[in-house]
Amino acid sequence: MSHTHEAGWAHAAGALRGPSWLRQPTDVDALVPQLWSATARKDEAGVLSVGGVPLPALAAEHGTPAYVLDEADFRARAGAFRDAFAGYGVYYAGKAFLCTAVARWIDEEGLNLDVCSGGELAVAERAGFPMERVGFHGNNKSTAELATALRVGVGRIIVDSFDEIERLAALTAETGTSAQVLIRVTAGVEAHTHEYIATAHEDQKFGLSISSGAALEAARRVLAAPGIELRGLHSHIGSQIFASAGFEVAARRVLRLHAQIATELGVTLPEMDLGGGFGIAYTTQDDPSTPATLASELTAIVDGECAALGIERPHLSIEPGRAIVGPSMCTVYEVGTVKPVALDGGAVRTYVSVDGGMSDNVRTALYDADYSCTLAGRRSDAEPVLSRVVGKHCEAGDIVVKDEFLPGDVAGGDLLAVPATGAYCRSLASNYNHALRPPVVAVRDGVARTLLRRETVEDLLSTDVGDL
């Protein structure tokens, strides 16, 4: 990403006009349905409710900022992927958002769980999630993490390097246990997404290259290692993916490797994980596919490639990524200050500051991500004003929503809600500027309950042993 101003993209020439896809609304209070969870509603007074719970009442009880998770919507999205991909293994992305309650929901909805750290695995264990339905990712799993995975009986370990194969072989020999693994391979596909979340091109940290021969050599080493059973191959081309074209190229290359392993190493692998990372709608520029469409397209791609190679289709798995939890959560903030800033040429930018920011949603600063928002506590008849919603942190790049039309009378004390914050926002949350991480409040059928409580000052100071 290139910068055209020394202070970064937020001050670039032309930014005041807003992006080309953003249109001034005819009704600034109306919700754009595809951006919100299924139960989000505004009443005649402009009060936004989710799961039957008015957000002003939720904010009064739980404070702001707060993440609001629509349980019915979450379960419906999980069920839609389960049903559309019947016969597949569907792995929920723990890294997107995970807590014990969500792990239990995933279990109840019949999905598998993808974890990528010892901490995520600990949450799954605490929730009582069936370990045989857990997949353990990561490019640098520690010996201790691998030992824990073996101890609790993780169903699939996705090995990512020759070093990991050696560590795992040593551990299985030492403990008398066995491991079932997939090999993560890089198919050399450039996904059309942000460079930080494109994960199948060659020059990055994940996986073993097909083109260089590393993936085939990894298969050879796993097959020779006692205590390790090679179940299949794993490919993941990135995140926030909307088109199936990249999956077509990746599937072709991975299935060719699958066939090569059968021919050269004499083993027909029973499984294959196609990854996923399916996109969601953050703004009106995004047009995600339905689970049914994705299932139809991916199945046709794999069946076509298997037919061309003359091989049977392995048992397939997918990883929807953010597509389950992402749209199911919104974040509610309270406005603190509104500051019109005069710019060169007589233009004015309106900065709307809220009581959170990059500590609870770093994606705008990290990925240049786009978000939308709406006034959540009242209706306004004021004219729409192109505004920038910013946080309270000591960073010029602390931006929550780069460009959005908000009523011109937005003022301190108003509530704003930002949709599609379920994926990675709480997972990436920090204590920057010693901020307290917000709670996660689940809502359903008019009832709100806390899944993760708000941090306290005591929490913040509990690890500061200092000289006391």
N, C-alpha and C positions, 0 to 999 in steps of 0.2 A: 504494500500500500504506500503510495507516494504522498508526500505532504506538499502543499502549495503555500503554506504559511508557517512561519517559525513556531507558532503556538499550536500547530497541528490542524487536522482536518476540520475541527469545529469552527475554525475561523477562516476557512478557505473562501476564496472569491466565489460568489454565487450561492453560498450556503443559505443566505437569508430567504431566497426564493423557495426553499424546500425542495425535496426530491420530485422528479417528474411524475412519479406515480401517485403522489399525495394530492387529493382533490379537496377543495373546500366543501364541507358537508352542507346539505340543505337543512339538516336538523343536527346541530352540534351535540344535542343530548342523546341522540339515537345510538344504540349499540350496533356494531357490525357483527352479525351472528357468527360468522365463521372464525372470529378471533376469540370467542368466549366459550367457556364450558356450557354444556347443554342447559343447565338450570339457571343461568344468569338472566335476570329480568330487571327492567326498570319500570317503576310504577308512574302514575300520572304526575307525582311530585318530583320525579327524577331520581328517586332513591333506588340505588342498585342493590339487589338481593342475589345471593348465590346459595343454592341448596335450601332456599326458603328462609335464609337468615339475612336481614337487612344489614348492609355493611356499616352504616353508622352505629347500630347497636353492637355489632361485633367489635368495632373500633373502640367504643366506649368501655367495653368489658375487657378487651385483650390489649388495648393500646395499638399504636402504630409506630413504625411499619409492622405489618403482619402479612404472612403468606396465608392465603385462604384456599384450601384444597377441597374441591367438589368430589365427594366420595362416589356419588352415583355416576358422575361423568367418567371418573377414573375407571370404575368397574366396567362401565359400558364399553370404553375403548379397549380395555384388556380383553373383554369378551369378544369384541369384534375381530381382533387379531387372532384370538384362539379359534373362532369359528371359521374365519376366512382361510386360515392356514391349517385346517384340520388335517391331521396326519404328519404335520411338521412338528418340530420342537420350537416353541416360541419362548425366547429368553428376554425377560424384562431387564432393562439396564439399571442396575443398582446405582451406578455413578450419576445418573440423571437426578434421582432423589430416592433416598432410602431411609426408612426408620422401621421400628419393629411392627407397627400397625400396617404399614404399606407392604412389608414382607408377608404378613399374614393375608392381606387382601390378594396378593399375587398367588399365594398358595391356594386360596379359596377359589380363585378364578381359573385354576388349572394351568398356570404358566410356570415356566422355569425361571431361574434367577441367575443373572450374570453379575459377578463381583470382580473387582480388580485390586483389592487390597485386603490385608489382614483385618482392618477395621470394618470394612463392609462385610467380610465373612463373619466377624463377631456379631454384627447386628442380625445376620441371617440365623446364626446359631441361637442367639438369645430369643429370637422370634419363634424358634422351633421349626424353621423351614426345612423341608426334607432335603438333606444334603446330597442325595443321589440326583436331585434336579438342579444342582448348582454347577455353573461353569465358572472357572477361575481364570481370569485374564491377567495380563500385566507383562511388560517387557523386562522387568527387573525384580521378580519375586525373590524375596529373601529366603534363605534356608529355613528360618523360623516360620515364615508364611507357608512354605511348601510342607513343612513338617505338620503344621496345624491342618492343612488341607488333607493330608493323609490320615491324620488322627480322627478327624470328624467324618471322613468318608465322602469328600467332594466327588461328584459324579464325573466331571470332566475337567481336566487341567489343560489349558490351552498353552502349549509350550512355545516359546518365542525366540529361543537362541540355543546354540550348542552348549553354552555354559549351563543353561537351565536343565537340559537333558542330563548332563553329568551330575548336577546336584540332585536331581530327582532319582536317578539311578542309585546314587550313593545312599540316599535316604531310604529307598525301598529295601535295599540290601541290609541296611542297619536296623530297620524296624520290623522287617519281615512282612511288610505290607505291599500292596500293589496299587498302581495308578492307571487310570484310563485317560488317554490324552488325545487331543487334536493338535496338529501342527499349524500354527498361524503362518500363512504364506502371503507374500506381496506379489500381486498380479501385474504390477506396472501400469495401473489404470489411474488416470488423473481425474478425480472427481471434481465436478463443477461446484465447488464450495470454497469456504475460506481456507487458506493454506494451512492453518493450524489444525483444522479438523478433517483434512484430506489425508487418508491413512494407507493408501495402497500404491502410491507411486514409490519409486525406488529409493529416493534420497530422504529417508526418515527412519525413525527408531524402531518401528514395529515390524515384526515378522521376518521371514526368511525368503529371499528372492527366488522366484521360479526361474527367471531368465539366466541367473548366474549359476544355477545348479545347487544352490545352498538348500533349497527346500527338499530336493530329492536326497541329498546327503543327510539331511535331518531325519527323513523317513528311514533311511538305511540305519542310522545310529539308534533310533528308537526301537526299530525291529530287532536290533542286536542286543538291546539292553534288557537283562532279566528284571522282572518286576514291573515293567511298563508295557501296557497294551496300546498299540496304535489303533485308534478308532476311525480317524479320518482327518480331513483337512479343513482349515478355517480361513476364510477370506473376508476382509472388511475394507470397503473402498472409501469410507468417510462418513460424515454426519451431515444432517440437513440436506439430504438428497431427494430430488423431486422426480428425476427421469430414470427410466430403467435401462437406458443405453449403456451406462457404465457397468451395470450388473451383467449385461450380455457379454461384454468383452471379458470381464473377470471370470464369469462362469465358464466360458470357453477355455480359458487358460488353466483354470484350476481343474476342470474335468480332464483336460489333456494330461495334467500331472497325475491325476487319479488313475487314468488308464496306463500311464507310464510306470507307475508303482506296481500295478498288477502285472504288467508285461516283464519288467526288468527285475522286480524284487519278489514276484510270485505271490503277492498278497492283494486281495480285493478288499478295499476298505469299505466298511458298511455305512459310514456317515459322511456328511459334508455340511458345514455351516456357511451360509452365504453372507453372513453379516446383516447389514441393513442400514441403520441410521436414517430412517425415513423422515422427510421434512414435515414441518407444521407451519401454520399460518401465524406469523407475528404481526403482519400488516396486510393491507389489501393487495400488495404486490405478490403475495404468496398464494399458490394454488396447489395444495397437497392432494395426492391421490387417496382414494379410499383403501382400506385393507383388502377388500374384495378385488379391486382392480390390481393392486400390487401382487396379490396371490396368483391371479390369473396370468399376469405378465411374467412373473418370475418362474412359475411352473412351466409355462410354454417355452421360456428360454432354456431351462434345464432339460426338458424333455427333447427339445430340438437338438441340443448339443449331444445328449446321450445317444440319440438315434444316429447322428452323424458319426459318432465314434464306435457305434455298435456295442454299447455297454448298457448294463442295467442302471437305473437311477438309484443312487444311494439314498438313505434316509436323510432328509433335509431339515435343517434348522435355520431360523432367522432371528434377528435381533432388531426389533422396531426402534430401539433407542429412545429419543425424546417423544416419539409419537403417541405414547400412552399418557405419561404424566404431564408433558409440556402444556397442552391446552387445558388441563384439568385444574390448574392453579392460577390465581391472580394475586397481585400484591396491592394492598391498600396503604396509602400514605396520607399524612396530613400536610397541607401547604403551610409553609412558614412565612416566606416573603415572596412578593412579586415585584420584579425590578425591570422596568422598561429601560433599555440601554440604547442611547443614540449612537448610531454608526455613521461612517462617512457617507456623504451624499444625502443625508437627511433621513435615512432608513432607521427603523427602530426594531430591535429584537426584544421580545418579552421573555425574561427568565423567570420561571416558576420554580421556586426552591421547595423541596419536600424534606421530610425528616429522616430520610434514608439515603440511598445512593449506591456508590460502587461497593460498599461493604455488604450489601444484600443483593446487588445485581451488577456484577463486574463485566457482564457480557458486552455491553455497549462499548466500554473502554477497551476490552480485550480483543473483541472480534469486529468492532465497528457495527455491532448488531442494531437492527431497527426494531422499535417497539411502538405500540399505540397506547393510548390511555383515554380515560373519560372521567368527567366529573361524577362523583359517586353519591353525593349526599343531598343534592337538590337539583331542581330544574332551573335553567337560565334562559332568558329571552335575549341576552346580550349577543352582539355580533361575534362571529368566530374570529379569533386572532391566532395567527401562526406563532406558536410558542415553543420554547425549549424547556423541558422538565429536567432539573438538575438536582444533585444531592447536596449534602451539607459538609462534604469532606474537603480537605485542603488540597484539592487537585483541580486544575482547569478542565481536565478530561473527565471529571465526575459528572457524567451525563446519564440520565435514565432513559429519556425519550428525546431523540435529537430534534424531531420536528413533528408537531401535532397541532391541529386546530382545537383550541379550547375557548370557552366563552370569555369574552373580554372583561367580565366582572369577577373572574377568579380572584380570590383573596385569601389572606391568612385564615386558617381554621377550616377551609374547605377540604374535603376528602377527594383524592384522585385514586383511581384503580387502574393498574396496568395488567392486561391479560397475558396469557401464555408464558408465565414465569415459573412453571413447574419443573422444567428441566435445567439443571445446573445452577440455578440462582441460589438456592439454599445450600447446595453441595459446594459451591465455590465461595460461599459467604465467609467473611473474615472479620477480624476485630480491628481493622484499619482505623487509625485515630482513636483506638480503644472504644470503638462502637460496640454495642451489645447486639448480638445476632437476634433477629426477630423470631417470634414463635411461628409454628405451623399449626393452623387451626382447621380441622376437618369440619365440613358442614354437610348435613343431609337431613331432609325432611323437617326443616325448621330448627334443628338442633346443632349447636356448635360445640366441639370438644377439642381440647388441646392435644396434639400429637407430640410436638416438641415445644417445651416452654420457652419463654423469652429468657435470655441470659440475664444475669444480675451483675451488679458491681462486685458482689462477693465471688461469683464465678470468675470474673475477669481477674481478680486479685489472687485467686486461690493458687495459681501456679507461680506467683511472684514471691519466691522465698527470700530474696534480697539478703539483708544482713540481720533479719529478725531472729 
